[in-house]
Amino acid sequence: MYNIKFIEKKLKEENNFRLEHTLSVKNAAVELAKTYNEDKNKTEIAALLHDYAKPYNTKKLFEIINKNLGSEEFFINKAIGWVLREYSKTNRAAVETFVEKTNLSRLSKREASKYL
């Protein structure tokens, strides 16, 4: 199980320009998880990480994703796709190339390719 407090601490240290938004998203996602009887911990992780890569440059973003390739965790693969989809709004060519050349999970690839 991932330590939510650790993730929140890292967000505060590294990524605080969107911290208020991210924490609001987490709170809303947790309420939805309760309503739909979904895993609270996984929901919190996905919500906390949904914008994590916004301040990073392309190289750093792809390094972080590459470190998480091969995960069997649904929400990790979903988050990889989400962040690539969001990044494709500002750097479509880089995301297209990365998706073509990287062995992403089917879920990550589907989510990443939504706007390509």
Secondary structure as a PSIPRED ss2 file (coil, helix, strand):
# PSIPRED VFORMAT (PSIPRED V4.0)

   1 M C   1.000  0.000  0.000
   2 Y C   1.000  0.000  0.000
   3 N C   1.000  0.000  0.000
   4 I H   0.000  1.000  0.000
   5 K H   0.000  1.000  0.000
   6 F H   0.000  1.000  0.000
   7 I H   0.000  1.000  0.000
   8 E H   0.000  1.000  0.000
   9 K H   0.000  1.000  0.000
  10 K H   0.000  1.000  0.000
  11 L H   0.000  1.000  0.000
  12 K H   0.000  1.000  0.000
  13 E H   0.000  1.000  0.000
  14 E H   0.000  1.000  0.000
  15 N C   1.000  0.000  0.000
  16 N H   0.000  1.000  0.000
  17 F H   0.000  1.000  0.000
  18 R H   0.000  1.000  0.000
  19 L H   0.000  1.000  0.000
  20 E H   0.000  1.000  0.000
  21 H H   0.000  1.000  0.000
  22 T H   0.000  1.000  0.000
  23 L H   0.000  1.000  0.000
  24 S H   0.000  1.000  0.000
  25 V H   0.000  1.000  0.000
  26 K H   0.000  1.000  0.000
  27 N H   0.000  1.000  0.000
  28 A H   0.000  1.000  0.000
  29 A H   0.000  1.000  0.000
  30 V H   0.000  1.000  0.000
  31 E H   0.000  1.000  0.000
  32 L H   0.000  1.000  0.000
  33 A H   0.000  1.000  0.000
  34 K H   0.000  1.000  0.000
  35 T H   0.000  1.000  0.000
  36 Y C   1.000  0.000  0.000
  37 N C   1.000  0.000  0.000
  38 E C   1.000  0.000  0.000
  39 D C   1.000  0.000  0.000
  40 K H   0.000  1.000  0.000
  41 N H   0.000  1.000  0.000
  42 K H   0.000  1.000  0.000
  43 T H   0.000  1.000  0.000
  44 E H   0.000  1.000  0.000
  45 I H   0.000  1.000  0.000
  46 A H   0.000  1.000  0.000
  47 A H   0.000  1.000  0.000
  48 L H   0.000  1.000  0.000
  49 L H   0.000  1.000  0.000
  50 H C   1.000  0.000  0.000
  51 D C   1.000  0.000  0.000
  52 Y C   1.000  0.000  0.000
  53 A C   1.000  0.000  0.000
  54 K C   1.000  0.000  0.000
  55 P C   1.000  0.000  0.000
  56 Y C   1.000  0.000  0.000
  57 N C   1.000  0.000  0.000
  58 T H   0.000  1.000  0.000
  59 K H   0.000  1.000  0.000
  60 K H   0.000  1.000  0.000
  61 L H   0.000  1.000  0.000
  62 F H   0.000  1.000  0.000
  63 E H   0.000  1.000  0.000
  64 I H   0.000  1.000  0.000
  65 I H   0.000  1.000  0.000
  66 N H   0.000  1.000  0.000
  67 K H   0.000  1.000  0.000
  68 N C   1.000  0.000  0.000
  69 L C   1.000  0.000  0.000
  70 G C   1.000  0.000  0.000
  71 S C   1.000  0.000  0.000
  72 E C   1.000  0.000  0.000
  73 E C   1.000  0.000  0.000
  74 F H   0.000  1.000  0.000
  75 F H   0.000  1.000  0.000
  76 I H   0.000  1.000  0.000
  77 N H   0.000  1.000  0.000
  78 K H   0.000  1.000  0.000
  79 A H   0.000  1.000  0.000
  80 I H   0.000  1.000  0.000
  81 G H   0.000  1.000  0.000
  82 W H   0.000  1.000  0.000
  83 V H   0.000  1.000  0.000
  84 L H   0.000  1.000  0.000
  85 R H   0.000  1.000  0.000
  86 E H   0.000  1.000  0.000
  87 Y H   0.000  1.000  0.000
  88 S H   0.000  1.000  0.000
  89 K C   1.000  0.000  0.000
  90 T C   1.000  0.000  0.000
  91 N C   1.000  0.000  0.000
  92 R H   0.000  1.000  0.000
  93 A H   0.000  1.000  0.000
  94 A H   0.000  1.000  0.000
  95 V H   0.000  1.000  0.000
  96 E H   0.000  1.000  0.000
  97 T H   0.000  1.000  0.000
  98 F H   0.000  1.000  0.000
  99 V H   0.000  1.000  0.000
 100 E H   0.000  1.000  0.000
 101 K H   0.000  1.000  0.000
 102 T C   1.000  0.000  0.000
 103 N C   1.000  0.000  0.000
 104 L C   1.000  0.000  0.000
 105 S C   1.000  0.000  0.000
 106 R H   0.000  1.000  0.000
 107 L H   0.000  1.000  0.000
 108 S H   0.000  1.000  0.000
 109 K H   0.000  1.000  0.000
 110 R H   0.000  1.000  0.000
 111 E H   0.000  1.000  0.000
 112 A H   0.000  1.000  0.000
 113 S C   1.000  0.000  0.000
 114 K C   1.000  0.000  0.000
 115 Y C   1.000  0.000  0.000
 116 L C   1.000  0.000  0.000
